[in-house]
Amino acid sequence: MFKQWGRAAVKAVQNNRAQILLPAVLLAPIFILVIYLLFETSKVSMYKIRNQFALDNAAYSQMSSLSTYLNAVAYTNGNMPYRVMKSYNSDFLSPKGAAGSKGQYTVFDVFYQAGAFPALGPNHGKDAGNNPNPAPASDNWDYAYYQGRRKNWNKELPTDSADEDGFYVLTSKEIADTNFFPSTTIGIPSLKQYITAYILLGQIYQSQTYSFVDTSRNARMFREAYYLNSPSCKSQSNCARDSAATMAGYLNISAKPFEIDKVRAYFSEDIGTSMTDAYAIDLTMSKDVNRPLFQFAYLEPSSRDRLKKLRNGIILQQPYQLPLNNFNINLTFKYKPKVRTQVGIQCPRSNNNCVWPNPISKYSIRMKP
C-alpha cells in the first residue's frame, strides 16, 4: 500500500500541472500581501493629498478675506470718492460779475482745490477732473491732494492739522472770491452730497472691518476650511492648531479711520452787477450728522510690519493623523506626517502698503508649495 502511495506521489510531482500549481499555492500569500500593501499605500497617499488640499484651501480662504478687506479700504480711500466728485466736473461756475456765463472752474474744482478729496494723477492741479483713467495694467494710480494740500495727511502715518481755527475747509475760498458759488442753488446741495458720500464711505469701511475681524478672529475661516476638507480633523475647535496659530499671528491687521469734526465751506452770492465776498458756513459733524466725517483709513506701524512679512509669504506646517492599517503599525507615531504650504499677500509696492497714501486696490494672494 505504501509503495502505491509513493508511486502516486511521484507521478503527481512529475505531472506538468503539479509543477505549476505548487509554486502558485506557495506564492498566493505573497500576492495577498502585495494587494494589502497597495491598498494601505494608496490610503496613506489619499490622506496626504486630502490634508494638503485642506491646508492649501484653508490658507487661501483666510488670505482672501484679508486681500478683500485691504482692497475695499484702498478703494474707499481713493477711487470711490474721486468717482463721486468727478460727476461735478461738468458743472461750471460763473465768474464774478458775469452771472450765467461759463467760467473756468467747476464744482469739482471748488472742493478739490480746498483739499476735500484726493484726485487721480498725473495732474494734481487745475483740471484734475480731466485726468484720463489709468490703464488696467497700471500699478500706480497716483492719488494725491491738490498741489500739496493736506501734506500732513498724505503720509503713511498721517497727523491731524486743521486749516483755520480748528476747522477743515471743504470748499475753496479763492474760487468763491472770484466766482459765483451760491449757497442755496449750488453750494449747499453739493456740500450735502459730499458729506453724504463720505458718510457712506465711512459705513462701507466699518462693514468691511467688521466682516474681516469676524472671519479672522482666531483664524476662524482657516480653521473652518481645514475642518471641512481634512479627513483626519474631527473637531473644529481643535482643528489645525499648529498652522492656525501661525496664521493668526499675521492677521491682526487693521486700517484706522481718519475723521474730522469741524468743517467750513465758503460760498458767494451774485447780487446782480457784483458779487459778495466769500463767506463761511461752519458745521460740526458730531452735532449736525451725529458722527465725525470719515476721510480715509490708514495702516498703523504694526499692521504695516505684518504686511511686509506677508509679502514674502509665511510657511504653514500642519501635522495630521494617518488611519489605522491592517498591519497594526502606528504610522502617525513612527513617521509624524506633516503637510506644508507657503502663502502670502502682495501689492505692487515694495513696502506692501497700497492702502494709504496713494491707494490702489491691487492686493493679490501668492501661494508656493
MIZANU-947522 format. One record per residue: residue number from 1; chain; y, x, z of N, C-alpha, C in turn. Coordinates in steps of 0.2 Angstrom, whole numbers, plus 2048, in hexadecimal, padded with zeros to 3 digits. Example, Ala and Ser with C-alpha at 12.3 -4.5 7.8 and 13.67 -1.06 7.14 Angstrom:
2
1/A/7E4/842/827/7EA/83E/827/7F0/842/827 .
2/A/7F5/840/823/7FB/844/824/800/840/827 .
//
This chain:
369
1/A/7FA/804/800/800/800/800/806/804/800 .
2/A/806/80A/804/80C/80E/805/80D/812/7FE .
3/A/807/813/7FB/808/817/7F4/80B/812/7EF .
4/A/80A/80C/7F0/80D/807/7EB/814/806/7EC .
5/A/816/806/7F2/81D/805/7F4/821/80C/7F1 .
6/A/81E/811/7F2/821/818/7F0/822/818/7E9 .
7/A/81D/816/7E5/81D/816/7DE/823/811/7DC .
8/A/823/80B/7DF/829/806/7DD/830/809/7DF .
9/A/830/80C/7E4/837/80F/7E6/839/815/7E1 .
10/A/834/819/7DF/835/81E/7DA/837/81B/7D3 .
11/A/834/816/7D1/835/812/7CB/83C/80F/7CB .
12/A/83E/80C/7D1/845/809/7D2/84A/80E/7D1 .
13/A/849/814/7D4/84E/81A/7D4/84F/81C/7CD .
14/A/849/81D/7C9/849/81F/7C2/84C/81A/7BD .
15/A/84D/814/7C0/850/80F/7BB/857/810/7BA .
16/A/85A/80F/7B4/861/811/7B2/865/80C/7B6 .
17/A/863/806/7B7/868/801/7BA/869/803/7C2 .
18/A/863/806/7C5/864/808/7CC/869/80D/7CC .
19/A/869/812/7C7/86D/818/7C8/874/816/7C7 .
20/A/876/810/7C5/87D/80D/7C4/87E/809/7CB .
21/A/87A/805/7CD/87B/801/7D2/87C/804/7D9 .
22/A/878/80A/7DA/878/80D/7E0/87F/810/7E2 .
23/A/882/814/7DD/889/817/7DE/88E/811/7DF .
24/A/88D/80C/7DB/892/806/7DC/892/803/7E3 .
25/A/88C/803/7E6/88B/800/7EC/88F/805/7F1 .
26/A/88E/80B/7F0/891/810/7F5/898/810/7F4 .
27/A/89B/80F/7EE/8A2/80F/7EC/8A6/809/7EE .
28/A/8A2/804/7EF/8A5/7FD/7F1/8AA/7FD/7F7 .
29/A/8A8/801/7FC/8AD/801/802/8B4/805/800 .
30/A/8B3/80A/7FC/8B9/80E/7FA/8BD/809/7F6 .
31/A/8BB/805/7F1/8BF/801/7ED/8C2/7FC/7F2 .
32/A/8BF/7F9/7F6/8C2/7F4/7FB/8C8/7F8/7FF .
33/A/8C6/7FE/801/8CB/802/805/8D2/803/800 .
34/A/8D1/805/7FA/8D6/806/7F5/8DA/7FF/7F5 .
35/A/8D7/7FA/7F4/8DA/7F3/7F3/8DF/7F2/7FA .
36/A/8DC/7F3/7FF/8E0/7F2/806/8E6/7F7/806 .
37/A/8E5/7FD/804/8EA/802/804/8F0/800/7FF .
38/A/8EE/7FD/7F9/8F3/7FB/7F4/8F7/7F5/7F7 .
39/A/8F3/7F1/7FA/8F6/7EB/7FD/8FB/7ED/803 .
40/A/8F9/7F1/807/8FD/7F3/80D/903/7F7/80A .
41/A/902/7FB/805/908/7FF/802/90D/7FB/7FF .
42/A/90A/7F6/7FB/90F/7F1/7F8/913/7ED/7FD .
43/A/910/7EC/803/913/7E8/808/919/7EC/80B .
44/A/917/7F3/80D/91C/7F7/80F/922/7F8/80A .
45/A/921/7F8/804/926/7F9/7FF/92A/7F3/7FF .
46/A/927/7ED/7FF/92B/7E7/7FF/92F/7E6/805 .
47/A/92D/7E8/80B/932/7E8/811/937/7ED/810 .
48/A/936/7F3/80D/93B/7F8/80C/941/7F5/807 .
49/A/93E/7F2/802/943/7EF/7FD/947/7E9/7FF .
50/A/944/7E5/803/947/7DF/806/94C/7E1/80B .
51/A/94B/7E6/80F/94F/7E8/814/955/7EC/811 .
52/A/954/7F0/80C/959/7F3/808/95E/7EE/805 .
53/A/95B/7E9/802/95F/7E4/7FF/963/7E0/804 .
54/A/960/7DF/80A/964/7DC/810/96A/7E0/812 .
55/A/969/7E7/813/96E/7EB/815/974/7EB/810 .
56/A/972/7EC/809/977/7EC/804/97B/7E6/803 .
57/A/977/7E0/804/97B/7DA/803/97F/7D9/809 .
58/A/97D/7DA/80F/981/7D9/815/987/7DE/815 .
59/A/987/7E4/813/98C/7E8/813/991/7E6/80E .
60/A/98F/7E4/808/994/7E1/803/997/7DB/805 .
61/A/993/7D6/808/996/7D0/80A/99C/7D1/80F .
62/A/99B/7D6/814/9A0/7D7/819/9A6/7DB/816 .
63/A/9A5/7DF/812/9AA/7E3/80F/9AE/7DE/80A .
64/A/9AB/7D9/807/9AE/7D5/803/9B3/7D0/807 .
65/A/9B2/7CF/80D/9B7/7CB/811/9BD/7CF/813 .
66/A/9BC/7D6/814/9C2/7DA/815/9C6/7DB/80E .
67/A/9C2/7DC/809/9C6/7DD/802/9CA/7D7/801 .
68/A/9C7/7D1/802/9CA/7CB/801/9D1/7CA/805 .
69/A/9D0/7CC/80B/9D6/7CB/810/9DB/7D0/80E .
70/A/9DA/7D6/80C/9DF/7DB/80B/9E2/7D9/804 .
71/A/9DE/7D7/7FF/9E1/7D5/7F9/9E6/7CF/7F9 .
72/A/9E4/7CA/7FE/9E8/7C4/7FF/9EE/7C6/802 .
73/A/9EE/7CA/807/9F4/7CC/80B/9F9/7D0/806 .
74/A/9F6/7D4/802/9FA/7D8/7FD/9FD/7D3/7F8 .
75/A/9FA/7CE/7F6/9FC/7C9/7F1/A02/7C5/7F4 .
76/A/A01/7C3/7FB/A07/7C0/7FE/A0D/7C4/7FF .
77/A/A0C/7CB/800/A11/7CF/801/A16/7D0/7FB .
78/A/A13/7D0/7F5/A17/7D2/7EF/A17/7CD/7E9 .
79/A/A11/7CC/7E7/A10/7C8/7E0/A12/7C1/7E1 .
80/A/A10/7BD/7E7/A11/7B6/7E7/A18/7B5/7E8 .
81/A/A1C/7B8/7ED/A23/7B6/7EE/A27/7B8/7E8 .
82/A/A25/7BD/7E4/A29/7BF/7DE/A28/7BA/7D9 .
83/A/A22/7B7/7D8/A21/7B2/7D3/A25/7AB/7D5 .
84/A/A25/7AA/7DB/A29/7A4/7DD/A30/7A5/7DC .
85/A/A33/7AA/7DD/A3A/7AC/7DC/A3C/7AD/7D5 .
86/A/A37/7AF/7D1/A39/7B0/7CA/A3A/7AA/7C6 .
87/A/A38/7A4/7C9/A3A/79E/7C6/A41/79C/7C6 .
88/A/A45/7A0/7CA/A4C/79F/7CA/A50/7A4/7C6 .
89/A/A4C/7A8/7C2/A4F/7AD/7BE/A53/7AA/7B8 .
90/A/A52/7A4/7B6/A55/7A0/7B1/A5B/79C/7B3 .
91/A/A5C/79C/7B9/A62/798/7BC/A68/79C/7BD .
92/A/A6C/79C/7B8/A72/7A1/7B8/A78/79D/7BC .
93/A/A7C/7A2/7BF/A82/79F/7C3/A88/7A0/7BF .
94/A/A8D/79C/7C0/A93/79D/7BD/A98/7A2/7C0 .
95/A/A9B/7A6/7BC/A9F/7AB/7BF/AA6/7A8/7C2 .
96/A/AA9/7AB/7C7/AAF/7A8/7CA/AB4/7A6/7C5 .
97/A/AB7/7A0/7C6/ABC/79D/7C2/AB9/79B/7BB .
98/A/AB3/79B/7BA/AB0/798/7B4/AAA/794/7B5 .
99/A/AAB/78E/7B9/AA6/78A/7BA/AA3/787/7B4 .
100/A/A9C/786/7B4/A99/784/7AE/A97/789/7A9 .
101/A/A9A/78F/7A9/A98/794/7A4/A92/798/7A7 .
102/A/A8F/79B/7A3/A89/79F/7A5/A8B/7A6/7A6 .
103/A/A89/7A8/7AC/A8B/7AF/7AF/A85/7B4/7AE .
104/A/A86/7BA/7B1/A80/7BF/7B0/A7B/7BF/7B6 .
105/A/A7D/7BB/7BB/A78/7BB/7C1/A75/7B4/7C1 .
106/A/A6E/7B5/7C4/A6A/7AF/7C5/A69/7AE/7CC .
107/A/A66/7A8/7CE/A64/7A7/7D5/A5F/7AC/7D7 .
108/A/A5B/7AE/7D3/A56/7B4/7D4/A5A/7BA/7D7 .
109/A/A60/7BC/7D3/A64/7C1/7D5/A67/7C1/7DC .
110/A/A69/7BA/7DD/A6D/7B9/7E4/A68/7BB/7EA .
111/A/A62/7B9/7E9/A5D/7BB/7EF/A5B/7C2/7EE .
112/A/A59/7C4/7E8/A56/7CB/7E8/A5B/7D0/7EA .
113/A/A61/7D0/7E7/A66/7D5/7E9/A68/7D5/7F0 .
114/A/A66/7D0/7F4/A67/7D0/7FB/A62/7D3/7FF .
115/A/A5C/7D4/7FC/A56/7D7/7FF/A52/7D2/802 .
116/A/A52/7CC/7FF/A4E/7C6/801/A46/7C7/800 .
117/A/A45/7CB/7FA/A3E/7CB/7F8/A3D/7D2/7F4 .
118/A/A37/7D5/7F3/A36/7DA/7EF/A34/7D8/7E8 .
119/A/A36/7DC/7E3/A35/7DA/7DC/A31/7DF/7D9 .
120/A/A2E/7DD/7D3/A29/7E1/7CF/A2E/7E6/7CC .
121/A/A2B/7EC/7CB/A2E/7F1/7C7/A2D/7F1/7C0 .
122/A/A30/7F5/7BC/A33/7FC/7BE/A3B/7FB/7C0 .
123/A/A3E/7F6/7BE/A45/7F5/7C0/A46/7F1/7C6 .
124/A/A49/7F5/7CB/A4B/7F2/7D1/A52/7F1/7D2 .
125/A/A56/7F0/7CD/A5D/7EE/7CD/A5E/7E8/7CA .
126/A/A64/7E7/7C7/A65/7E1/7C3/A60/7DF/7BE .
127/A/A5F/7D9/7BD/A5A/7D7/7B8/A53/7D8/7BA .
128/A/A52/7D9/7C0/A4B/7DA/7C2/A46/7D4/7C1 .
129/A/A49/7CF/7C0/A45/7C9/7BE/A42/7C9/7B7 .
130/A/A45/7CE/7B3/A42/7CE/7AC/A3D/7D4/7AB .
131/A/A3B/7D7/7B1/A36/7DC/7B0/A30/7D9/7AD .
132/A/A2C/7DD/7A9/A26/7DA/7A5/A20/7DA/7AB .
133/A/A1C/7D6/7A9/A16/7D6/7AE/A12/7DC/7AD .
134/A/A0F/7DF/7B2/A0B/7E5/7B2/A05/7E4/7AE .
135/A/A03/7E9/7AA/9FC/7E9/7A7/9F6/7E8/7AB .
136/A/9F1/7E4/7A9/9EC/7E3/7AE/9E9/7E9/7B1 .
137/A/9E9/7EF/7AD/9E6/7F5/7B0/9EB/7F9/7B4 .
138/A/9F1/7F7/7B5/9F6/7FA/7B9/9F4/7FB/7C0 .
139/A/9F4/801/7C3/9F3/802/7CA/9F9/802/7CE .
140/A/9FF/801/7CB/A05/801/7CF/A0A/7FC/7CD .
141/A/A0B/7F7/7D1/A0F/7F1/7CF/A16/7F3/7D1 .
142/A/A17/7F8/7D5/A1E/7FA/7D7/A23/7F5/7DA .
143/A/A20/7F1/7DF/A24/7ED/7E2/A29/7F0/7E7 .
144/A/A30/7EE/7E7/A35/7F1/7EB/A3B/7ED/7EC .
145/A/A3F/7EE/7F1/A45/7EA/7F2/A4A/7ED/7ED .
146/A/A4F/7E9/7ED/A55/7EA/7E8/A59/7F1/7EA .
147/A/A58/7F6/7E6/A5C/7FC/7E6/A5D/7FF/7ED .
148/A/A57/7FF/7F1/A57/802/7F7/A58/7FE/7FD .
149/A/A59/7F7/7FC/A5A/7F3/801/A54/7F2/805 .
150/A/A55/7F1/80C/A4F/7F0/810/A4B/7F7/811 .
151/A/A4F/7FC/811/A4B/803/811/A47/804/817 .
152/A/A49/801/81D/A45/801/823/A3E/7FD/822 .
153/A/A3E/7F8/81E/A39/7F4/81D/A34/7F7/818 .
154/A/A36/7FA/813/A32/7FD/80D/A2E/803/80F .
155/A/A2B/803/815/A27/808/817/A20/806/81A .
156/A/A1B/80B/81A/A15/809/81D/A15/806/824 .
157/A/A1A/808/828/A1B/806/82F/A23/804/82F .
158/A/A24/7FD/82D/A2B/7FB/82C/A2E/7FA/833 .
159/A/A35/7FB/834/A39/7FA/83A/A3E/7F5/839 .
160/A/A3F/7F1/83E/A44/7EC/83E/A4B/7EE/83D .
161/A/A4F/7EB/839/A56/7ED/838/A59/7E7/835 .
162/A/A5D/7E3/839/A61/7DE/836/A67/7E0/832 .
163/A/A6A/7DC/82E/A6F/7DE/829/A76/7DD/82D .
164/A/A77/7D7/830/A7E/7D6/832/A7D/7D2/839 .
165/A/A80/7D5/83E/A80/7D2/845/A79/7CF/847 .
166/A/A74/7D2/845/A6D/7D0/847/A6A/7CB/842 .
167/A/A6E/7C9/83D/A6C/7C5/838/A69/7C8/831 .
168/A/A64/7C5/82E/A61/7C8/828/A64/7C4/822 .
169/A/A68/7C7/81E/A6B/7C4/818/A66/7C2/813 .
170/A/A66/7BC/810/A61/7BA/80B/A64/7B9/804 .
171/A/A6B/7B8/804/A6E/7B7/7FE/A74/7BC/7FD .
172/A/A75/7BF/7F7/A7A/7C4/7F7/A81/7C1/7F7 .
173/A/A85/7C4/7FC/A8C/7C3/7FD/A90/7C5/7F7 .
174/A/A8E/7CB/7F4/A92/7CE/7EE/A92/7C9/7E8 .
175/A/A8C/7C6/7E7/A8B/7C1/7E2/A8F/7BB/7E3 .
176/A/A8E/7B8/7E9/A92/7B2/7EB/A99/7B3/7EB .
177/A/A9C/7B9/7EC/AA3/7BA/7EC/AA6/7BA/7E5 .
178/A/AA2/7BB/7E0/AA4/7BB/7D9/AA1/7B5/7D4 .
179/A/A9C/7B2/7D7/A99/7AC/7D3/A99/7A6/7D7 .
180/A/A98/7A1/7D3/A98/79A/7D6/A90/799/7D9 .
181/A/A90/798/7DF/A89/797/7E2/A8A/792/7E8 .
182/A/A8B/78B/7E6/A8C/786/7EA/A86/784/7EF .
183/A/A88/783/7F5/A83/782/7FA/A7F/77B/7F8 .
184/A/A83/776/7F7/A7F/76F/7F6/A7B/76F/7F0 .
185/A/A7D/771/7EA/A79/770/7E4/A74/775/7E3 .
186/A/A76/77B/7E4/A71/781/7E2/A6F/785/7E9 .
187/A/A74/787/7ED/A72/78B/7F2/A6D/789/7F7 .
188/A/A6F/783/7FA/A6A/781/800/A63/77F/7FD .
189/A/A63/77B/7F7/A5C/77A/7F4/A58/780/7F3 .
190/A/A5B/786/7F0/A57/78C/7EF/A56/78F/7F5 .
191/A/A5A/78F/7FA/A59/792/800/A53/78F/804 .
192/A/A52/788/803/A4D/784/806/A46/786/803 .
193/A/A46/787/7FC/A40/789/7F9/A3E/790/7FB .
194/A/A43/794/7FC/A41/79B/7FE/A3E/79B/805 .
195/A/A41/797/809/A3E/797/810/A37/794/810 .
196/A/A37/78E/80C/A30/78B/80C/A2B/78F/809 .
197/A/A2D/793/804/A28/798/801/A25/79D/806 .
198/A/A2A/7A0/80A/A28/7A5/80E/A24/7A2/814 .
199/A/A26/79C/816/A22/798/81B/A1B/798/819 .
200/A/A1A/796/813/A13/795/810/A0F/79C/80F .
201/A/A13/7A1/80E/A10/7A8/80D/A0E/7AA/814 .
202/A/A12/7A8/819/A10/7A9/820/A09/7A6/822 .
203/A/A09/79F/820/A03/79B/821/9FD/79E/81E .
204/A/9FE/7A0/818/9F8/7A3/814/9F6/7AA/817 .
205/A/9FB/7AE/81A/9F9/7B4/81D/9F5/7B2/824 .
206/A/9F7/7AD/827/9F4/7AB/82E/9EC/7A9/82C .
207/A/9EC/7A4/827/9E5/7A2/825/9E0/7A7/823 .
208/A/9E3/7AC/81F/9DF/7B2/81D/9DD/7B6/823 .
209/A/9E1/7B7/827/9E0/7BB/82D/9DB/7B8/832 .
210/A/9DB/7B1/833/9D6/7AE/837/9CF/7AE/834 .
211/A/9CF/7AD/82D/9C9/7AD/82A/9C5/7B4/82A .
212/A/9C9/7B9/829/9C7/7C0/82A/9C4/7C2/831 .
213/A/9C8/7C0/836/9C7/7C2/83D/9C0/7BE/83F .
214/A/9C0/7B8/83C/9BA/7B4/83E/9B3/7B7/83B .
215/A/9B4/7B9/835/9AE/7BC/831/9AC/7C3/833 .
216/A/9B1/7C7/836/9B0/7CE/837/9AF/7CF/83F .
217/A/9B0/7CA/843/9AF/7CB/84A/9A7/7CD/84C .
218/A/9A6/7D3/84F/9A0/7D5/850/99B/7D6/84A .
219/A/99F/7D7/844/99B/7D8/83D/997/7D1/83C .
220/A/99A/7CC/83D/996/7C5/83D/993/7C4/836 .
221/A/998/7C5/831/995/7C4/82A/98F/7C9/828 .
222/A/990/7CF/82A/98B/7D4/829/984/7D2/82C .
223/A/985/7D0/833/97F/7CE/836/97B/7C8/833 .
224/A/97F/7C3/831/97C/7BD/82E/979/7BE/828 .
225/A/97C/7C2/823/979/7C4/81D/973/7C8/81E .
226/A/973/7CD/822/96D/7D1/823/967/7CC/826 .
227/A/969/7C8/82B/964/7C4/82E/960/7BF/828 .
228/A/964/7BD/824/962/7B8/81F/95E/7BB/819 .
229/A/95E/7C2/819/95B/7C5/813/955/7CA/816 .
230/A/955/7CC/81C/950/7D1/81F/94A/7CD/821 .
231/A/944/7D0/81F/93E/7CD/821/93C/7CF/828 .
232/A/93F/7D4/82B/93D/7D7/831/942/7D5/837 .
233/A/947/7D1/835/94D/7D0/83A/94B/7C8/83C .
234/A/94A/7C8/842/948/7C1/845/94D/7BE/849 .
235/A/952/7C1/84B/957/7BE/850/95E/7C0/84D .
236/A/962/7BC/84B/969/7BD/849/96D/7C1/84D .
237/A/96D/7BF/854/971/7C2/859/96F/7CA/85A .
238/A/969/7CB/859/967/7D2/859/966/7D6/853 .
239/A/968/7D3/84E/966/7D5/847/96B/7DB/845 .
240/A/968/7E0/842/96C/7E6/83F/971/7E9/844 .
241/A/96E/7EA/84A/973/7ED/84F/976/7F3/84D .
242/A/972/7F8/84B/974/7FF/849/97A/7FF/844 .
243/A/978/7FC/83E/97D/7FC/838/983/7F7/83A .
244/A/982/7F2/83D/987/7ED/83F/98C/7F0/844 .
245/A/98A/7F4/848/98E/7F8/84D/993/7FD/849 .
246/A/990/800/844/994/805/840/999/801/83C .
247/A/997/7FC/839/99B/7F8/835/9A1/7F5/839 .
248/A/99F/7F2/83F/9A4/7EF/843/9AA/7F4/845 .
249/A/9A8/7FA/846/9AD/7FF/848/9B3/800/842 .
250/A/9B2/7FE/83C/9B7/7FF/837/9BA/7F8/835 .
251/A/9B8/7F3/838/9BB/7EC/836/9C1/7EA/83A .
252/A/9C3/7EE/83F/9C9/7EC/843/9CF/7EE/83F .
253/A/9D0/7EA/839/9D6/7EC/835/9DA/7E5/834 .
254/A/9E0/7E6/835/9E4/7E0/835/9EB/7E1/832 .
255/A/9EE/7DD/82F/9F5/7DD/82D/9FA/7DA/831 .
256/A/9FF/7DD/834/A03/7DA/839/A09/7D7/835 .
257/A/A0B/7D1/837/A10/7CE/833/A17/7D0/835 .
258/A/A1B/7D1/830/A22/7D3/832/A27/7CC/831 .
259/A/A2A/7CA/836/A2E/7C4/836/A35/7C5/838 .
260/A/A39/7C0/835/A40/7C0/837/A42/7B9/83A .
261/A/A47/7B9/83E/A49/7B3/841/A50/7B1/83F .
262/A/A55/7B5/840/A5C/7B3/83E/A5D/7B5/837 .
263/A/A5F/7B0/833/A61/7B1/82C/A67/7AF/82A .
264/A/A6A/7B2/825/A71/7B0/823/A71/7AF/81B .
265/A/A74/7AA/819/A75/7A9/811/A7C/7A8/810 .
266/A/A7E/7AB/80A/A85/7AA/808/A86/7A5/802 .
267/A/A8B/7A1/802/A8C/79C/7FD/A93/79D/7FB .
268/A/A95/79A/7F5/A9C/799/7F3/A9D/793/7EF .
269/A/AA2/790/7F0/AA4/789/7ED/AA9/78A/7E7 .
270/A/AA9/786/7E2/AAE/786/7DD/AB2/780/7DF .
271/A/AB9/782/7DF/ABE/77D/7E0/AC3/77B/7DA .
272/A/AC0/77C/7D5/AC3/77A/7CE/AC5/781/7CB .
273/A/ACB/783/7CB/ACE/789/7C8/ACC/78F/7CC .
274/A/ACA/78F/7D2/AC8/795/7D6/AC2/794/7DA .
275/A/AC0/798/7DE/ABA/798/7E1/ABB/79B/7E8 .
276/A/AB8/798/7ED/AB9/79A/7F4/AB5/7A1/7F5 .
277/A/AB7/7A5/7FA/AB4/7AB/7FB/AAD/7A9/7FE .
278/A/AA8/7AD/7FE/AA2/7AC/800/AA2/7AA/808 .
279/A/A9E/7A5/80A/A9E/7A4/811/A96/7A4/813 .
280/A/A95/7A5/819/A8E/7A5/81C/A8C/79F/81F .
281/A/A85/79E/81E/A82/799/823/A7C/79C/826 .
282/A/A7C/79C/82D/A77/79F/831/A72/79A/833 .
283/A/A6C/79D/833/A66/799/836/A62/79D/83A .
284/A/A5F/79A/83F/A5A/79D/843/A53/79A/842 .
285/A/A4F/79D/83F/A48/79B/83D/A44/798/843 .
286/A/A44/79B/848/A40/798/84E/A42/792/850 .
287/A/A49/790/84F/A4C/789/851/A4C/784/84B .
288/A/A4E/787/845/A4E/782/840/A48/780/83C .
289/A/A43/785/83C/A3C/783/839/A37/784/83E .
290/A/A38/786/844/A33/786/84A/A2F/78C/849 .
291/A/A31/791/845/A2D/798/845/A31/79D/841 .
292/A/A30/7A3/843/A33/7A9/840/A31/7A9/838 .
293/A/A35/7AC/834/A34/7AC/82D/A30/7B2/82B .
294/A/A2A/7B1/828/A25/7B6/826/A29/7BA/820 .
295/A/A28/7C0/820/A2A/7C4/81A/A25/7C8/817 .
296/A/A21/7CB/81A/A1B/7CF/818/A16/7D1/81E .
297/A/A11/7D4/81C/A0C/7D7/821/A0A/7DE/81F .
298/A/A0A/7E2/824/A09/7E9/823/A03/7EB/828 .
299/A/A00/7F1/826/9FA/7F4/82A/9FD/7F9/82F .
300/A/9FB/7F8/835/9FC/7FD/83B/9F9/803/83A .
301/A/9FB/809/83D/9F8/80F/83C/9F0/80F/83D .
302/A/9ED/80C/842/9E6/80C/843/9E2/808/83E .
303/A/9E5/803/83B/9E2/800/835/9E2/804/82F .
304/A/9E8/808/82E/9E8/80C/828/9E3/812/829 .
305/A/9E2/815/82F/9DD/81A/830/9D6/818/82E .
306/A/9D5/812/830/9CE/80F/82E/9CD/80E/827 .
307/A/9D2/80C/824/9D2/80B/81C/9D1/812/819 .
308/A/9D4/817/81B/9D3/81E/818/9CC/820/819 .
309/A/9C9/81E/81E/9C2/820/81F/9BD/81C/81A .
310/A/9BF/815/81A/9BB/811/816/9BC/812/80E .
311/A/9C1/816/80C/9C2/818/805/9BC/81C/803 .
312/A/9BA/821/807/9B4/825/806/9AD/822/807 .
313/A/9AE/81C/80B/9A7/819/80C/9A4/81B/813 .
314/A/9A1/816/816/99D/817/81C/996/817/81B .
315/A/992/81B/81E/98B/81A/81E/988/816/823 .
316/A/984/811/821/980/80C/825/979/80E/825 .
317/A/976/80E/82B/96E/80F/82B/96B/80A/830 .
318/A/966/807/82D/963/802/831/95C/802/832 .
319/A/959/804/838/952/804/839/94F/7FC/838 .
320/A/949/7FC/836/946/7F5/835/93E/7F6/837 .
321/A/93B/7F0/839/934/7EF/83B/930/7EE/835 .
322/A/92A/7F2/834/925/7F1/82F/920/7EC/832 .
323/A/91D/7E8/82E/918/7E4/830/911/7E7/833 .
324/A/90D/7E3/836/907/7E6/838/902/7E7/832 .
325/A/8FD/7EB/832/8F9/7EC/82D/8F2/7EC/82F .
326/A/8ED/7EC/82A/8E6/7EB/82B/8E3/7F2/82E .
327/A/8E7/7F7/82E/8E4/7FD/831/8E6/7FF/838 .
328/A/8EA/7FA/83B/8EC/7FA/842/8F0/800/843 .
329/A/8F4/802/83F/8F9/808/83F/900/806/840 .
330/A/903/808/845/90A/806/846/90F/80A/842 .
331/A/910/808/83C/914/80C/838/91C/80D/83A .
332/A/91E/807/83D/925/807/840/926/80D/845 .
333/A/921/80D/849/922/813/84F/921/81A/84C .
334/A/91C/81A/847/91A/821/844/920/823/840 .
335/A/922/81F/83B/927/822/836/92E/820/837 .
336/A/930/81B/83C/937/819/83D/93B/818/837 .
337/A/939/813/833/93C/811/82C/943/80F/82D .
338/A/947/811/828/94E/80F/828/950/80E/821 .
339/A/955/80A/820/959/809/81A/960/80B/81A .
340/A/963/80D/815/969/810/815/96E/80E/80F .
341/A/974/80E/810/979/80C/80B/980/80F/80D .
342/A/984/810/808/98B/812/809/98F/80D/806 .
343/A/994/80B/80A/999/806/807/9A0/808/809 .
344/A/9A4/806/805/9AB/807/806/9B0/802/802 .
345/A/9B6/803/803/9BB/7FF/800/9C1/803/7FE .
346/A/9C3/802/7F8/9C8/806/7F5/9CE/802/7F1 .
347/A/9D4/805/7F1/9D9/803/7ED/9DC/809/7E9 .
348/A/9E0/808/7E4/9E2/80D/7E0/9E6/813/7E3 .
349/A/9E8/812/7EA/9EC/818/7ED/9E8/81C/7F1 .
350/A/9EA/822/7F1/9E6/827/7F5/9E5/826/7FC .
351/A/9EA/823/7FF/9EA/821/806/9E7/81B/808 .
352/A/9E5/817/802/9E1/811/803/9E5/80B/806 .
353/A/9EC/80C/806/9F0/806/808/9F4/803/802 .
354/A/9F1/7FD/800/9F5/7FA/7FB/9F7/7F3/7FD .
355/A/9F8/7F3/804/9FB/7EC/807/A02/7EC/807 .
356/A/A05/7F2/80A/A0C/7F3/80B/A0E/7FA/80C .
357/A/A13/7FD/809/A18/7FA/804/A15/7FA/7FD .
358/A/A18/7F7/7F8/A16/7F7/7F1/A0F/7F4/7F1 .
359/A/A0E/7EE/7F3/A08/7EB/7F3/A05/7EA/7EC .
360/A/9FE/7EB/7EC/9FA/7E9/7E6/9F3/7E7/7E8 .
361/A/9F1/7E1/7E6/9EB/7DE/7E8/9E5/7E0/7E4 .
362/A/9E3/7E7/7E5/9DE/7EA/7E1/9D9/7EE/7E5 .
363/A/9D7/7EB/7EB/9D2/7EE/7EF/9CB/7EC/7EC .
364/A/9C6/7F0/7EC/9C0/7EF/7E9/9BA/7F3/7ED .
365/A/9B4/7F0/7ED/9AF/7F3/7F1/9AB/7F8/7ED .
366/A/9A9/7FE/7F0/9A5/803/7ED/99F/804/7F2 .
367/A/999/804/7EE/993/805/7F2/98F/80B/7EF .
368/A/98C/80F/7F3/987/814/7F0/981/814/7F4 .
369/A/97B/816/7F1/975/816/7F5/974/81B/7FA .
//
